[in-house]
């Protein structure tokens, strides 16, 4: 007897600044899902929420490929919970915590994970530029508290750039983060699993010479950055990065999968930057690259995420 195909809702697009990245990822996922096992229906939250709710009784699973606000922050997860449609990755709580960079860093620090010093500036707060420079020195990183793909992020090397960067970040969020800049190598580690967690091979990200850091263009412009998998670091450091990735996943109450970004400073210290609950999912994205090195090709990774999502 032939096994019945699973009806998958592919949720992508949305209204965040990462809409195009979401749609690109969805195209790759739809192509990789085996038509012999899955029926795929596409839903764009910008236009199709009512249709998704209407179709929910006939859906077996949803694959969320949204990034940023209204997708990666727990809102879509809550909507699907109400519709009783299982989905891949973290639920409302973990998604919301990880999306808030300030809260995530507080939890990292409370649980003994290393982070760079930071300060939050809210709407209406007095901004003392000289005090910020005295505390953090230059260059300094400015970023919105709740945004993804480095949108609104600035690496300020002068007082003028710091002021401009604060204004830029405030266009994206009412709260912004001023963070000490860690000079060194950027690493990322994926984690896969629910009750039993598996850290994937560590990747080093090397932005092209025209980029001072891994910003939006460096992330998504073809050929803009080099990604080395596995990273060329010692076995001891590899073990520690993987440990931190697993611990971050636990601390933030995540499930299914995640990808944590870190900096390896010039003195050999590690600092956690943030954890992504819906990592980029084109076949050449970081998480699929690490999974392939681990032994899971892209279609196998997608099927594993579906299995993990249906376990919960």
Secondary structure, 3 states (H helix, E strand, C coil): CCCCCEEEEEECCCCCCCHHHHHHHHHHHHHHCCCCCEEEEEECCCCCHHHHHHHHHHCCEEEECCCCCCCCCCHHHHHHHHHCCCECCCCHHHHHHHHCHHHHHHHHHHCCCCECCEEEEECCCCCCHHHHHHHHCCCEEEEECCCCCCCCCEEECCHHHHHHHHHHHHCCCCEEEEEECCCEEEEEEEEEECCCCEECCCEEEEECCCCCCCCHHHHHCCCCEEEEECCCCCHHHHHHHHHHHHHHHHHCCCCEEEEEEEEEECCCCEEEEEEECCCCCCCCCHHHHHHHHHCCCHHHHHHHHHHHHHHC
